Amino acid sequence: MAKNIQLFGGDYEHAQGMSGTYQGVNIEYVVRPLLEIFEGMLEKRSYPACEFSLANYIMLKDRGAEWLSAIPIFPYRAFRHSTLFVREDSSMRHPSELKGKHVGVPDYSMTAAVWTRGILNQQYGVHPSEMRWTAGGKQRFAALKGVDLTISHDDLEDLLIAGKIDALLTPHTHDELRPKEERKLRPLIANPQQAEEEYLALTGFYPINHVVVIRDDSLKAIDGVGTAIFEAYAKAKAAAYKRRLGTTLLPWGQRYWTSMFDRFGGDPMPYGLTELNRKIVSTVGQFLYEQKLISTLPDVEVLFLPETRGLPT
């Protein structure tokens, strides 16, 4: 008899049409805002299975959480060189100039911030300890001792515009939505795509930001649910690649699609514990440890369900 499970995640082309039956498990894919999913899972363990912050998952495991486990599905990746903002009149033109500066961040523990701080150290020689940090409002996790971090309930963009902080680390700003002539902020890295391509050439990394987790009671109730969800994601991604939806809107989309797939060896978003994915997840763990968000370096193998560790991409 088939078992049923709801799987919650983001609205992606590569997750379309995922709902269906896999290995005798009926999976219903439910799209929800990602911050709502993350907060619901952290505060109330609200979802039987869902997309989740990779950094926050590693932090939960570091703190002894046994109520959830991950499978090596990575539904969201993003370069993070476009997350640093300064005022239009700032004298700063290069990330190396952030040394000694005061930087705002919405949530110190979010994966985007972990990657950006790691990249600042790895690529530009600025360690997170060489900056002062102000985080906005309620934080998902407390940093360990030794982080120069204060909490503010003021709007971080307002603080930056007023000159009370020197820079802001965030994936998006409200200022970006204003007409160009009215904007008061600018990206610190003027050409983020060039910087991202340099980072890709340096490391080979397309940074993983999210992972898929399953609550322990779901694992116990539904035999084989981990491998079934893995298969659902893998088949949906393969179908999205076949449709080439990303080529239908923009001019030259077809040529750009082909060149990008060539650059990533035919699969820009590989699932499973490939050698490269192991290195990327290990790097997130290293960044978390260096940034005093976890107490010990994680074992990548142990982070994932044993029956899913050897599954193909």
C-alpha positions in Angstrom: 0.0 0.0 0.0 1.4 3.4 -1.0 2.3 5.9 1.7 1.8 9.6 1.4 4.1 12.5 2.2 4.0 16.2 1.6 7.3 17.8 0.5 7.7 21.5 0.9 10.1 23.6 -1.2 10.7 26.5 -3.5 9.1 27.4 -6.9 11.8 26.2 -9.3 11.7 25.0 -12.9 13.6 21.9 -11.9 10.9 21.0 -9.3 7.9 21.4 -11.6 5.8 18.2 -12.0 7.5 16.5 -9.1 4.3 15.3 -7.4 3.7 11.7 -8.1 4.4 8.1 -7.0 8.0 7.0 -6.6 9.0 3.6 -5.2 5.5 3.2 -3.8 5.5 6.6 -2.0 3.0 9.2 -3.1 4.8 12.6 -2.9 2.9 15.9 -3.1 5.3 18.8 -3.7 4.0 22.0 -2.1 5.5 25.4 -2.9 5.9 27.7 0.0 8.0 30.8 0.6 11.4 29.5 1.7 11.8 31.8 4.8 8.4 30.5 6.0 9.6 26.9 5.6 12.9 27.5 7.3 11.3 29.3 10.3 8.5 26.8 10.6 11.0 23.9 10.6 13.3 25.5 13.2 10.6 26.7 15.5 7.9 24.0 15.3 9.3 21.2 13.1 6.3 21.9 10.9 7.1 19.9 7.8 7.5 16.1 7.3 10.1 16.8 4.5 11.3 20.1 3.1 14.0 22.2 1.5 16.2 23.7 4.1 19.2 25.9 4.7 22.4 23.9 4.4 24.3 26.0 7.0 21.4 25.8 9.5 21.2 22.0 9.0 24.9 21.5 9.8 24.4 23.8 12.8 21.5 21.7 14.1 23.5 18.6 13.8 26.4 20.2 15.6 24.0 21.0 18.4 22.9 17.3 18.6 19.6 17.4 16.7 18.4 13.9 15.9 14.9 14.7 14.7 15.9 15.4 11.1 18.2 13.9 8.5 19.3 15.2 5.0 19.5 13.5 1.6 22.1 14.8 -0.9 19.6 16.8 -3.0 20.7 20.4 -3.4 17.8 22.3 -5.0 19.3 25.8 -4.7 22.7 27.1 -5.5 23.9 30.7 -5.8 27.1 32.7 -6.2 27.4 35.3 -3.5 29.6 38.1 -4.9 26.5 40.3 -5.4 25.5 40.4 -1.7 27.7 43.2 -0.5 26.3 46.8 -0.7 27.7 50.2 0.3 26.4 53.8 -0.1 26.7 55.4 -3.5 29.1 57.9 -2.0 31.3 55.3 -0.2 35.0 55.4 -1.0 35.2 51.6 -0.9 35.6 49.9 -4.3 37.0 46.5 -3.4 36.1 43.8 -0.8 39.5 43.9 0.7 38.6 47.4 2.0 36.0 45.8 4.4 38.8 45.0 6.9 38.0 46.9 10.1 34.6 48.0 8.9 31.1 47.7 10.4 28.8 45.4 8.4 25.1 44.7 8.7 23.5 41.3 7.9 19.9 40.2 8.3 20.7 36.9 9.9 24.3 36.1 10.8 23.8 32.3 10.4 22.0 32.2 7.0 23.8 30.3 4.3 24.2 33.3 2.1 26.1 35.1 4.8 28.3 32.1 5.6 29.3 31.8 2.0 30.0 35.5 1.6 32.1 35.7 4.7 34.0 32.6 3.6 34.6 34.0 0.2 35.8 37.3 1.7 38.4 35.4 3.6 39.2 32.8 0.9 39.4 35.2 -2.2 40.0 38.7 -0.7 42.0 38.1 2.5 39.5 39.6 4.9 38.6 37.3 7.9 35.2 37.7 9.5 36.9 38.5 12.8 38.4 41.6 11.2 34.9 43.2 10.8 32.3 44.2 13.3 28.8 42.8 12.7 25.3 44.0 13.3 22.4 41.6 12.7 18.8 42.5 12.3 16.2 41.4 14.7 15.6 37.8 15.7 18.4 35.4 14.8 17.9 31.7 14.0 21.0 30.7 16.0 23.3 32.4 18.4 27.0 32.7 17.4 29.6 31.1 19.6 31.8 33.2 21.9 34.3 35.4 20.2 32.1 36.9 17.4 31.8 40.7 17.5 28.1 40.7 16.9 25.4 43.1 18.0 21.6 42.9 17.4 19.6 45.8 16.1 15.9 46.1 15.5 16.4 49.1 13.2 16.2 48.7 9.4 19.7 47.8 8.2 19.4 49.7 4.9 18.4 52.8 6.9 21.5 52.3 9.1 23.7 52.0 6.0 22.2 55.1 4.4 22.6 57.0 7.6 26.2 56.1 7.8 25.8 54.1 11.1 27.2 51.0 9.4 29.7 50.8 6.5 28.3 48.0 4.4 25.4 45.6 4.2 25.5 41.8 3.4 22.2 40.7 2.0 21.0 38.9 -1.1 18.5 41.7 -2.0 17.8 45.3 -1.0 14.7 47.4 -1.2 16.9 50.1 -2.7 17.3 48.0 -5.8 13.6 48.3 -6.6 13.9 52.1 -6.9 14.5 53.8 -10.2 18.2 53.9 -10.9 18.5 57.7 -10.4 16.9 57.4 -6.9 19.1 54.6 -5.6 21.3 55.4 -2.6 23.2 52.1 -2.5 25.4 50.2 -4.9 27.1 46.8 -5.0 30.6 46.8 -3.6 31.8 44.6 -6.4 31.0 46.5 -9.5 31.0 43.5 -11.8 29.8 40.5 -9.7 29.5 38.1 -12.6 33.2 38.6 -13.5 34.1 38.0 -9.8 31.8 34.9 -9.7 33.5 33.5 -12.8 36.9 34.1 -11.3 35.7 32.2 -8.2 34.4 29.3 -10.3 37.7 29.1 -12.1 39.6 29.2 -8.8 37.5 26.6 -6.9 35.3 24.8 -9.3 32.4 25.6 -6.9 28.8 26.6 -7.8 27.9 27.2 -4.1 25.3 24.9 -2.6 22.9 26.9 -0.3 20.0 24.5 0.3 19.5 20.8 1.1 16.5 18.5 1.5 15.7 17.3 5.0 13.2 14.7 6.3 11.8 14.5 9.8 12.7 11.4 11.8 9.1 10.4 12.3 8.5 10.4 8.5 11.6 8.2 8.1 10.2 5.7 10.6 6.6 5.8 9.2 7.4 5.5 5.5 10.0 2.9 4.5 12.3 4.1 1.7 11.0 7.7 1.8 14.5 9.1 1.5 15.3 7.3 -1.8 11.8 8.0 -3.1 12.3 11.8 -2.6 15.7 11.6 -4.1 14.3 9.9 -7.2 11.5 12.5 -7.4 14.0 15.4 -7.5 16.3 13.6 -9.9 13.5 12.9 -12.4 12.1 16.4 -12.2 15.5 17.9 -12.8 16.1 15.7 -15.8 12.7 16.8 -17.2 13.6 20.4 -16.7 16.9 20.0 -18.5 15.0 18.4 -21.4 12.5 21.2 -21.6 15.2 23.9 -21.6 12.8 26.4 -20.1 15.6 28.8 -19.5 16.1 29.3 -23.2 12.5 30.4 -24.1 12.5 33.9 -22.7 15.7 35.7 -23.2 17.4 36.5 -26.6 20.3 34.2 -27.2 19.0 31.9 -24.5 19.6 28.7 -26.5 23.3 29.5 -27.1 23.8 30.6 -23.5 22.2 27.4 -22.2 24.4 25.3 -24.3 27.6 27.1 -23.3 26.8 27.0 -19.6 26.0 23.3 -19.7 29.3 22.7 -21.5 31.0 24.6 -18.8 29.5 22.5 -16.1 30.0 19.2 -17.8 26.3 18.8 -18.7 24.9 19.2 -15.2 25.2 22.5 -13.4 23.2 21.2 -10.4 24.4 17.7 -9.7 22.7 15.8 -6.9 24.2 13.0 -4.8 27.5 12.9 -2.9 29.8 13.5 -5.9 33.4 14.3 -5.2 32.7 18.0 -6.0 29.5 18.1 -3.9 31.4 16.6 -0.9 34.1 19.3 -1.3 31.4 22.1 -1.4 29.5 20.8 1.7 32.8 20.3 3.5 33.7 23.9 2.6 30.4 25.1 4.2 31.3 23.2 7.3 34.8 24.7 7.3 33.4 28.2 6.9 30.9 27.6 9.8 33.7 26.4 12.0 35.9 29.4 11.2 33.0 31.8 11.7 32.3 30.3 15.2 28.9 29.0 14.3 29.7 25.3 15.0 32.0 23.7 17.6 33.5 20.9 15.5 34.1 20.2 11.9 31.4 18.0 10.4 31.9 14.6 8.8 30.2 15.0 5.4 29.2 11.3 5.2 27.4 11.4 8.5 25.2 14.4 7.5 23.3 12.3 5.0 21.0 9.3 5.2 23.2 6.1 4.6 20.8 4.7 1.9 21.1 7.9 -0.1 24.9 8.5 0.1 25.7 6.4 -3.0 22.8 7.4 -5.2 23.6 8.7 -8.7 23.0 12.3 -9.7 
